[in-house]
Amino acid sequence: MREPNRPFRFEVVKTYPQRGPLQQYRLAASTSFLCSRCGTSKTSKLVSIIEADWDRLLCNGCYGYLLSIWEIKAGALEDESRDAALLQVLASVVPSDEMARAQSRLIASTPQASQLTEPAQRMLATAHAVTAPLRRATGLDWSVAIIGLCKAVEVEAVHRIAEPLRLVASGQNMSVEAKDPDFRRVTRYCEGKANAPELGSLTHFLRTAANSKRRAETSEPFSSSYAA
């Protein structure tokens, strides 16, 4: 049965398994079309669509890129590993010279960005660069860019909050904090036993530290992080 919105010129001879919002087809003959994502004119027997919309045709390159994003998102990786894998995909499609230009544009348009750390600037610039053609961006594109924006905030928060906290707590007995489920993640970082805390863990730590009177009285290493 022919899909209601499929143009007559696309005679499908094979339908491949659907992958999330993506669907690929083999046509009876090579057909010219315009990729809705990259805007490039293509001629191929293979065509792909996103979200069952034949007005949003994808070339093989864009299909492969979006498929790699979907496979990571649909996989079984832990949050931190998944985000890292998505960011690697994001960086792979942005040429280094374009990233440098995006970073320059970022600082020119938002002077305050120059006060951010270099990694945070680069993360923001990369996220902006990959979604520059907003009218062609897909939901999958946006998901990766949003992670890039969140990671920029995370990098800056670690630099300005977690790193100074680790210096203050250096050499102190943190056995109590290491057993506290609300403090354990940040404590392990301060002890040099774990990578920098992700944004969610850092937010949870700060919220707990600001509102827990009991911990304010018992946690010597983190006492400076409590509200008065």
PyMOL commands that set and color helices and strands:
alter all, ss='L'
color gray80, all
select helices_A, chain A and resi 60-74+79-92+96-109+111-115+118-130+134-136+139-169+175-179+184-190+199-211+213-218+223-225
alter helices_A, ss='H'
color red, helices_A
select strands_A, chain A and resi 12-15+22-34+41-50+53-58
alter strands_A, ss='S'
color yellow, strands_A
deselect
rebuild
show_as cartoon
